[in-house]
Amino acid sequence: MHTDPIADMIARIRNAQRAGLPDVLMPASRIKREIARVMKAEGYIAAFNVQAEDGLPELRVELKYDDDGKPAVNGLKRESKPGLRRYCGFADIPRVLNGLGTAILSTSQGVMSGKEARQRKLGGEVICTVW
């Protein structure tokens, strides 16, 4: 059992992209699906789907590469950890690389990108940053 399944998801994506794999498989959960949805909407992954393997749901994330084979995700960092949660108001949402990256937040209205949370004037827990 993992103490931080989101950090496990981030590590699997990071390792798969460094190895040049086309996709990565991990145990599924609602929060992981929502993080993958935001990453797909922001253009960091190609696709994702949930499938049942041996009765357990698994999340398959198809990674995205450019024509030269470079991954779309240059960096992926877990911000709020189980030992130290990181919350912010909508005015304090971090701008990743001056707007070139994306912060992913868990708000009262669901998981969303930092840009969308700023537009809706919502704060929340900063799950991770992607650039």
C-alpha positions in Angstrom: 0.0 0.0 0.0 1.3 3.5 -0.9 1.2 6.3 1.6 1.0 8.9 -1.2 -0.7 7.5 -4.3 -0.5 10.8 -6.1 3.3 11.0 -5.7 3.4 7.4 -7.0 1.4 8.5 -10.1 3.7 11.4 -10.7 6.8 9.2 -10.3 5.4 6.6 -12.8 4.6 9.3 -15.4 8.1 10.9 -14.9 9.9 7.5 -15.2 7.9 6.3 -18.2 8.7 9.5 -20.1 12.4 9.3 -19.3 12.3 5.7 -20.6 10.4 6.8 -23.7 7.5 4.5 -23.1 4.2 5.1 -25.0 2.0 4.7 -22.0 2.0 3.9 -18.3 -0.3 1.8 -16.1 -1.2 2.5 -12.5 -3.9 1.7 -9.9 -6.9 4.0 -10.6 -8.7 6.3 -8.2 -11.0 9.3 -8.6 -8.4 11.9 -7.8 -5.9 10.3 -10.3 -8.5 10.3 -13.0 -9.2 14.0 -12.3 -5.5 14.9 -12.4 -5.2 13.0 -15.7 -8.2 14.9 -17.1 -6.6 18.2 -16.3 -3.3 17.2 -17.7 -5.0 16.1 -21.0 -7.0 19.4 -21.2 -3.7 21.3 -20.7 -2.0 19.2 -23.4 0.6 17.3 -21.3 -0.7 13.8 -22.0 -2.3 12.3 -25.1 -5.1 10.4 -23.5 -6.2 8.3 -20.5 -8.7 5.6 -19.8 -9.7 3.3 -16.9 -9.8 -0.4 -17.4 -10.4 -3.3 -15.1 -7.5 -5.8 -14.9 -8.2 -8.8 -12.6 -11.2 -7.0 -11.1 -9.1 -4.0 -10.0 -9.5 -0.7 -11.9 -6.3 0.5 -13.6 -5.6 3.9 -15.1 -3.7 3.8 -18.4 -2.1 7.2 -19.4 -0.9 7.6 -22.9 2.1 9.9 -22.9 2.7 12.7 -25.4 5.9 13.3 -27.3 6.8 15.9 -30.0 8.2 15.0 -33.5 11.8 14.8 -32.1 10.7 12.3 -29.4 10.9 14.8 -26.5 8.2 14.4 -23.9 5.5 17.1 -23.5 6.1 17.1 -19.7 9.5 18.6 -18.8 8.9 18.6 -15.1 6.3 17.3 -12.7 6.5 18.1 -9.0 4.3 17.1 -6.0 3.5 20.3 -4.0 1.1 19.3 -1.2 2.3 16.2 0.6 0.6 14.1 3.3 3.1 15.5 5.9 2.8 19.1 4.8 -0.4 20.2 3.0 -0.2 23.3 0.9 -3.3 25.5 0.5 -3.7 28.8 -1.2 -6.3 31.4 -1.9 -7.1 32.3 -5.5 -4.9 35.3 -5.4 -1.9 33.2 -4.2 -2.2 30.4 -6.8 1.4 29.8 -8.0 2.3 30.8 -11.5 4.5 28.0 -12.9 7.4 29.3 -15.0 5.6 32.7 -15.4 2.6 31.0 -17.0 4.3 28.4 -19.2 3.5 25.6 -16.7 0.3 24.6 -14.9 -0.6 24.2 -11.2 -3.2 21.6 -10.5 -5.5 22.3 -7.6 -8.1 20.5 -5.6 -10.9 23.0 -4.9 -14.4 22.9 -3.5 -15.7 22.5 -7.0 -13.3 19.7 -8.1 -9.8 19.3 -9.5 -8.8 22.0 -11.9 -5.9 23.9 -13.4 -4.6 27.0 -11.6 -5.8 29.2 -14.6 -9.3 27.9 -14.3 -9.3 28.3 -10.5 -8.1 32.0 -10.8 -11.0 32.7 -13.3 -13.5 31.1 -10.9 -11.9 32.9 -7.9 -11.4 29.6 -6.1 -8.6 28.6 -3.8 -7.7 25.1 -2.6 -4.9 22.6 -2.2 -2.1 22.7 -4.7 -1.7 19.1 -5.7 1.2 19.4 -8.2 2.8 21.6 -10.8 3.5 20.6 -14.4 5.8 22.3 -16.9 
